[in-house]
């Protein structure tokens, strides 16, 4: 059995209030564990320094401030400064459930992996909008469970809001790349090429706040869509027809409306059934009518935003033959 010394790596950019809530959740962790928290301020104007000082006597925190170089590079910076042999990477908009570290250590002591990911969920304190977005991002009928299902998954592609990485794997891979978003699946795919195995720890979930407005959510999923064709180009073995689904879904929805104008309603009925099913599942999951209604809007934004970004990126890369950094400089640091 390996001795695991955990270092939590948390980049932050202008979000001191989120850091306070995250550190409060650390205080509620169950179990007698020795760990450190490494917080990296990524060129923020509104820093978390004052917040950190409030918790220095209660938690083992190291705080670093550096120029803005993006979340991936900030995580690398934090891992270089960390003392542990296993890094747990979190976003600043995370809350940890009390049994989080118990779930991680128990799993790794039984089945050791050099990289893992965990699912996310909506906390009861989250707003209706956040719960609706969470449903859209995690439901099987929207993302197919690729962000965390109900069983251990070999070669799972962890997301950096809740990701574990051994020091050995970090040193071998050099950590995250300069792209954002997309730096986390890129790292996972490079780890696979280096012979490291990744997995999902289903019980190691976190509460993820995500975006707090529809416009920010659209921008997020739009960028997700733009990144995927770039990752497919860098890692051809990772290509899958499922990444086309949001684009096909969105185009099909538009076609169904156009056909309905000419009294051809079958395709529209199919979409109506899908959204009715999504509404029922969201209502059952959240037991809140407002959340269920907003979940439909969230699904629409997710599919159209991702689908448009994916189509735009595919056209630029495959049809126009443009270099990713030249076509989409906003995705690179």
C-alpha positions as CSV (number, residue, x, y, z in Angstrom):
1,X,0.0,0.0,0.0
2,X,1.4,3.4,-1.0
3,X,1.7,6.2,1.5
4,X,-0.2,9.1,-0.1
5,X,0.5,12.7,0.9
6,X,-2.1,15.0,-0.6
7,X,-1.7,18.5,-1.8
8,X,-4.8,20.4,-3.0
9,X,-4.0,22.8,-5.9
10,X,-6.4,25.6,-6.4
11,X,-5.9,28.4,-9.0
12,X,-8.0,31.5,-8.4
13,X,-8.7,34.6,-10.5
14,X,-10.7,37.5,-8.9
15,X,-12.9,35.2,-6.8
16,X,-12.1,35.8,-3.1
17,X,-15.6,35.0,-2.0
18,X,-15.5,31.6,-3.6
19,X,-12.2,30.8,-1.9
20,X,-13.7,31.6,1.4
21,X,-16.6,29.2,0.9
22,X,-14.2,26.5,-0.4
23,X,-12.0,26.9,2.7
24,X,-15.0,26.7,4.9
25,X,-15.8,23.3,3.4
26,X,-12.3,22.1,4.1
27,X,-13.0,22.7,7.8
28,X,-15.9,20.3,7.6
29,X,-13.8,17.4,6.1
30,X,-14.2,14.2,8.2
31,X,-11.2,12.1,9.1
32,X,-7.8,12.7,10.6
33,X,-5.9,13.6,7.4
34,X,-2.7,15.6,7.0
35,X,-2.8,17.6,3.8
36,X,-1.8,21.0,2.4
37,X,-3.7,23.5,0.4
38,X,-1.8,25.4,-2.3
39,X,-3.6,28.5,-3.6
40,X,-2.2,30.2,-6.7
41,X,-3.4,33.8,-7.4
42,X,-3.4,34.0,-11.2
43,X,-2.8,37.8,-11.7
44,X,-6.0,38.8,-9.9
45,X,-7.0,42.4,-9.3
46,X,-9.4,41.4,-6.5
47,X,-7.1,39.0,-4.6
48,X,-7.8,36.4,-2.0
49,X,-4.9,37.4,0.3
50,X,-7.1,38.7,3.1
51,X,-9.4,35.7,3.0
52,X,-6.4,33.3,3.2
53,X,-5.1,35.1,6.3
54,X,-8.4,34.3,8.1
55,X,-7.7,30.6,7.7
56,X,-4.0,30.3,8.1
57,X,-4.2,29.1,11.7
58,X,-6.9,26.5,11.0
59,X,-5.6,25.1,7.7
60,X,-2.2,24.3,6.2
61,X,-2.2,26.8,3.4
62,X,0.5,28.1,1.0
63,X,-0.4,31.2,-1.0
64,X,1.3,32.3,-4.1
65,X,0.7,35.3,-6.4
66,X,1.9,35.4,-10.0
67,X,1.1,37.2,-13.3
68,X,-1.9,35.9,-15.2
69,X,-0.9,32.9,-17.3
70,X,-4.1,30.9,-17.3
71,X,-5.5,28.1,-15.1
72,X,-3.4,25.3,-16.6
73,X,-0.1,27.0,-16.0
74,X,-1.2,28.1,-12.6
75,X,-1.9,24.5,-11.6
76,X,1.5,23.5,-12.9
77,X,3.0,26.3,-10.8
78,X,1.1,25.1,-7.7
79,X,2.2,21.5,-8.3
80,X,5.8,22.6,-8.6
81,X,5.5,24.3,-5.2
82,X,3.6,21.5,-3.5
83,X,5.1,19.1,-1.0
84,X,2.8,16.1,-1.5
85,X,3.2,13.1,-3.8
86,X,-0.4,13.3,-5.0
87,X,-2.1,16.4,-6.2
88,X,-5.9,17.1,-6.0
89,X,-6.8,19.9,-8.4
90,X,-10.0,21.9,-7.7
91,X,-11.6,25.0,-9.2
92,X,-12.3,27.9,-6.9
93,X,-16.1,27.5,-7.3
94,X,-16.1,24.2,-5.5
95,X,-17.5,23.0,-2.2
96,X,-16.2,19.8,-0.7
97,X,-18.6,17.3,0.9
98,X,-17.4,16.1,4.3
99,X,-16.5,12.6,3.1
100,X,-14.6,13.7,0.0
101,X,-11.0,12.9,1.2
102,X,-12.2,9.6,2.8
103,X,-13.6,8.5,-0.6
104,X,-10.4,9.4,-2.4
105,X,-8.0,7.8,0.0
106,X,-10.1,4.7,0.4
107,X,-10.3,4.2,-3.3
108,X,-6.6,4.8,-4.0
109,X,-5.5,2.6,-1.2
110,X,-7.6,-0.2,-2.8
111,X,-7.0,0.5,-6.5
112,X,-4.2,2.9,-7.1
113,X,-4.3,5.1,-10.2
114,X,-2.0,7.9,-11.2
115,X,-4.9,10.1,-12.3
116,X,-8.6,10.2,-11.4
117,X,-11.6,12.4,-11.8
118,X,-14.7,12.8,-9.8
119,X,-18.3,13.8,-10.6
120,X,-20.0,17.1,-9.6
121,X,-23.4,17.8,-8.1
122,X,-25.5,20.8,-7.1
123,X,-25.6,21.8,-3.4
124,X,-28.9,22.5,-1.8
125,X,-27.8,26.1,-1.3
126,X,-27.2,26.8,-5.0
127,X,-29.6,29.0,-6.9
128,X,-32.2,27.6,-9.2
129,X,-30.2,28.7,-12.2
130,X,-27.1,26.9,-11.0
131,X,-29.1,23.7,-10.3
132,X,-30.6,23.9,-13.8
133,X,-27.2,24.3,-15.4
134,X,-25.9,21.4,-13.3
135,X,-28.7,19.2,-14.6
136,X,-27.9,20.1,-18.2
137,X,-24.2,19.4,-17.7
138,X,-24.5,16.1,-15.8
139,X,-27.6,14.3,-16.9
140,X,-27.2,11.2,-18.9
141,X,-29.7,12.4,-21.5
142,X,-27.6,15.5,-22.2
143,X,-23.9,14.6,-21.8
144,X,-24.3,10.9,-21.8
145,X,-22.6,10.7,-18.4
146,X,-19.2,11.6,-19.8
147,X,-18.6,14.0,-16.8
148,X,-19.1,11.2,-14.3
149,X,-21.4,8.2,-14.3
150,X,-22.4,5.6,-11.8
151,X,-19.5,3.2,-12.1
152,X,-15.8,3.2,-12.3
153,X,-14.7,4.0,-15.8
154,X,-11.3,3.1,-17.2
155,X,-9.6,5.8,-19.2
156,X,-12.0,8.4,-17.9
157,X,-11.0,11.9,-19.0
158,X,-11.1,13.9,-15.7
159,X,-12.0,17.5,-15.6
160,X,-9.8,19.9,-13.6
161,X,-12.6,21.1,-11.3
162,X,-12.1,17.8,-9.5
163,X,-9.0,15.9,-10.6
164,X,-6.3,13.9,-8.9
165,X,-2.8,13.5,-10.4
166,X,0.3,11.8,-8.9
167,X,3.6,13.7,-8.8
168,X,5.0,10.9,-11.0
169,X,2.5,11.5,-13.7
170,X,2.9,15.3,-13.4
171,X,6.6,15.1,-13.9
172,X,6.3,12.7,-16.8
173,X,3.7,14.7,-18.6
174,X,4.9,18.3,-17.6
175,X,1.3,18.9,-16.5
176,X,-1.3,21.1,-18.3
177,X,-0.8,22.7,-21.6
178,X,-1.5,26.3,-22.7
179,X,-5.0,25.8,-24.1
180,X,-8.1,26.8,-22.1
181,X,-10.6,25.3,-21.9
182,X,-9.6,21.8,-23.0
183,X,-6.3,21.6,-21.0
184,X,-7.7,18.8,-18.8
185,X,-8.8,16.3,-21.5
186,X,-5.5,17.2,-23.3
187,X,-3.6,16.2,-20.3
188,X,-5.6,13.0,-19.8
189,X,-5.0,11.9,-23.4
190,X,-1.2,12.6,-23.1
191,X,-1.1,10.6,-19.9
192,X,-2.7,7.6,-21.8
193,X,0.0,7.9,-24.4
194,X,2.6,7.8,-21.7
195,X,1.1,4.6,-20.3
196,X,-0.7,6.0,-17.3
197,X,-4.2,4.9,-16.4
198,X,-7.0,7.2,-15.4
199,X,-10.3,6.4,-13.8
200,X,-13.5,7.8,-12.3
201,X,-14.1,7.7,-8.5
202,X,-17.8,8.0,-8.5
203,X,-18.0,8.5,-4.7
204,X,-15.5,11.4,-4.8
205,X,-18.0,14.0,-5.9
206,X,-17.9,17.8,-5.3
207,X,-20.5,20.6,-5.4
208,X,-19.7,22.7,-8.4
209,X,-21.3,26.2,-8.7
210,X,-20.6,26.7,-12.4
211,X,-21.7,29.8,-14.1
212,X,-24.1,32.3,-12.5
213,X,-25.7,33.8,-15.6
214,X,-27.0,32.5,-18.9
215,X,-24.5,34.6,-20.9
216,X,-21.5,33.2,-19.0
217,X,-22.9,29.7,-19.4
218,X,-23.3,30.2,-23.2
219,X,-19.7,31.5,-23.5
220,X,-18.4,28.4,-21.5
221,X,-20.1,25.8,-23.7
222,X,-19.3,27.7,-26.9
223,X,-15.7,27.5,-26.0
224,X,-16.0,23.8,-25.1
225,X,-17.3,23.3,-28.6
226,X,-14.5,25.2,-30.2
227,X,-11.8,23.3,-28.3
228,X,-13.0,19.7,-29.1
229,X,-12.0,19.7,-32.8
230,X,-8.5,21.0,-31.8
231,X,-8.2,18.1,-29.3
232,X,-9.3,15.7,-32.0
233,X,-6.6,17.1,-34.3
234,X,-3.9,16.8,-31.6
235,X,-5.1,13.3,-30.5
236,X,-6.7,11.6,-33.5
237,X,-7.4,8.4,-31.5
238,X,-9.8,10.4,-29.3
239,X,-12.2,11.2,-32.2
240,X,-15.8,10.1,-31.6
241,X,-19.0,10.6,-33.4
242,X,-20.7,11.6,-30.1
243,X,-18.9,15.0,-30.2
244,X,-21.1,15.8,-33.3
245,X,-24.3,15.2,-31.4
246,X,-24.9,18.8,-30.1
247,X,-24.3,20.2,-33.7
248,X,-26.6,17.6,-35.2
249,X,-29.2,18.1,-32.5
250,X,-29.2,21.9,-33.0
251,X,-29.4,21.7,-36.8
252,X,-32.2,19.1,-36.5
253,X,-34.1,21.4,-34.1
254,X,-34.0,24.2,-36.6
255,X,-35.1,21.9,-39.4
256,X,-38.0,20.6,-37.3
257,X,-39.3,24.1,-36.9
258,X,-39.0,24.8,-40.6
259,X,-40.8,21.6,-41.5
260,X,-43.6,22.4,-39.1
261,X,-44.3,25.6,-41.1
262,X,-45.3,23.2,-43.9
263,X,-47.3,21.0,-41.6
264,X,-44.6,18.3,-41.4
265,X,-44.6,17.8,-37.7
266,X,-43.0,14.4,-37.0
267,X,-39.5,15.7,-36.3
268,X,-41.0,18.5,-34.1
269,X,-42.8,15.8,-32.1
270,X,-39.6,14.0,-31.5
271,X,-38.0,17.1,-30.1
272,X,-41.1,17.7,-28.0
273,X,-40.8,14.3,-26.5
274,X,-37.1,14.8,-25.7
275,X,-37.7,18.0,-23.9
276,X,-40.7,16.6,-22.1
277,X,-38.6,13.7,-20.9
278,X,-35.8,16.2,-19.8
279,X,-38.4,18.3,-17.9
280,X,-39.7,15.2,-16.1
281,X,-36.2,14.0,-15.1
282,X,-35.2,17.5,-14.0
283,X,-38.3,17.7,-11.9
284,X,-37.7,14.3,-10.3
285,X,-34.0,15.1,-9.7
286,X,-34.5,18.6,-8.2
287,X,-38.1,18.4,-7.0
288,X,-38.5,22.0,-8.0
289,X,-40.7,23.3,-10.8
290,X,-38.7,26.4,-11.5
291,X,-35.4,24.4,-11.8
292,X,-37.1,21.9,-14.2
293,X,-38.3,24.8,-16.4
294,X,-34.9,26.5,-16.4
295,X,-33.2,23.2,-17.1
296,X,-34.9,23.1,-20.6
297,X,-33.4,26.6,-21.3
298,X,-30.0,25.4,-20.1
299,X,-30.1,22.3,-22.3
300,X,-30.9,24.5,-25.3
301,X,-28.0,26.9,-24.6
302,X,-25.7,23.9,-24.0
303,X,-26.5,22.2,-27.3
304,X,-26.6,25.3,-29.5
305,X,-23.6,26.9,-27.9
306,X,-21.4,23.8,-28.0
307,X,-22.8,22.8,-31.4
308,X,-22.1,26.2,-33.0
309,X,-18.6,26.3,-31.5
310,X,-17.8,22.8,-32.7
311,X,-19.1,23.5,-36.2
312,X,-17.2,26.8,-36.4
313,X,-13.9,25.2,-35.2
314,X,-14.3,22.2,-37.5
315,X,-14.9,24.5,-40.5
316,X,-11.8,26.6,-39.7
317,X,-9.5,23.6,-39.1
318,X,-10.7,21.1,-41.7
319,X,-12.1,23.2,-44.5
320,X,-10.0,26.3,-44.3
321,X,-6.9,24.4,-42.9
322,X,-6.1,27.1,-40.4
323,X,-3.7,26.6,-37.5
324,X,-5.7,26.5,-34.1
325,X,-3.6,29.2,-32.5
326,X,-4.1,31.4,-35.5
327,X,-7.8,30.8,-35.8
328,X,-8.6,31.0,-32.1
329,X,-5.9,32.9,-30.2
330,X,-8.4,33.5,-27.4
331,X,-8.1,29.8,-26.5
332,X,-4.4,29.9,-25.8
333,X,-2.2,31.5,-23.2
